[in-house]
């Protein structure tokens, strides 16, 4: 049976991430917004309405990255979003 509780090093890492984000203040929000806008700009060829969806998706993916601290969940989410769009 898997242990449902995260290991101590994981909890300590998450606490350090939250402390760092609190110290940075608005810097993280500006970076997340800029990242979402750049993600939308990269999808310019899909048209303006889809760029708005891409900006929303980019903001969601950035929040997912900030919460988990790793990129692969956001990449997997993008993969499944592309898969659903092509289906």
C-alpha positions as a printed Julia matrix, in Angstrom:
87×3 Matrix{Float64}:
   0.0    0.0     0.0
   1.26   3.45   -0.86
   1.81   6.0     1.86
  -0.85   8.75    1.41
   1.31  11.34    3.18
   4.12  13.16    1.38
   7.65  12.62    2.67
   9.17  15.22    4.96
  11.5   16.58    2.26
   8.5   17.25   -0.01
   6.67  19.19    2.71
   9.82  21.19    3.46
  10.29  21.98   -0.23
   6.67  23.15   -0.58
   7.05  25.34    2.51
  10.2   26.92    1.07
   8.41  27.54   -2.24
   5.56  29.3    -0.46
   7.94  31.4     1.61
   9.87  32.4    -1.53
   6.63  33.31   -3.34
   5.51  35.42   -0.38
   8.85  37.27   -0.38
   8.63  37.91   -4.11
   5.24  39.54   -3.77
   3.82  40.63   -7.11
   6.82  39.42   -9.1
   5.39  35.92   -9.42
   2.02  37.26  -10.59
   3.71  39.43  -13.22
   5.78  36.49  -14.41
   2.71  34.24  -14.6
   0.79  36.88  -16.56
   3.69  37.44  -18.95
   4.04  33.7   -19.46
   0.32  33.34  -20.25
   0.48  36.23  -22.74
   3.54  34.77  -24.45
   1.81  31.4   -24.65
  -1.17  33.12  -26.29
   1.08  35.07  -28.67
   2.69  31.84  -29.82
  -0.78  30.6   -30.84
  -1.53  33.68  -33.02
  -2.07  31.54  -36.1
  -5.22  30.0   -34.56
  -7.03  33.35  -34.47
  -8.01  35.84  -31.78
 -10.69  33.72  -30.03
  -8.3   30.79  -29.68
  -5.57  33.14  -28.47
  -7.85  34.08  -25.57
  -8.33  30.4   -24.77
  -4.57  29.9   -25.03
  -3.98  32.76  -22.59
  -6.41  31.18  -20.15
  -4.77  27.79  -20.64
  -1.34  29.36  -20.18
  -2.42  30.93  -16.89
  -3.82  27.59  -15.73
  -0.66  25.75  -16.75
   1.5   28.33  -14.95
  -0.52  27.93  -11.76
  -0.17  24.17  -12.08
   3.58  24.58  -12.47
   3.81  26.96   -9.51
   1.86  24.57   -7.28
   3.69  21.39   -8.26
   7.16  22.83   -8.89
   7.64  20.57  -11.92
   6.79  21.1   -15.56
   5.54  17.65  -16.63
   1.92  18.03  -15.36
   1.52  21.18  -17.48
   3.06  19.4   -20.47
   0.7   16.44  -19.97
  -2.26  18.83  -19.73
  -1.19  20.47  -22.99
  -0.83  17.06  -24.62
  -4.33  16.01  -23.61
  -5.78  19.36  -24.67
  -4.18  18.93  -28.11
  -5.39  15.35  -28.27
  -8.96  16.43  -27.47
  -8.79  19.22  -30.08
  -7.63  16.8   -32.77
 -10.15  14.08  -31.91
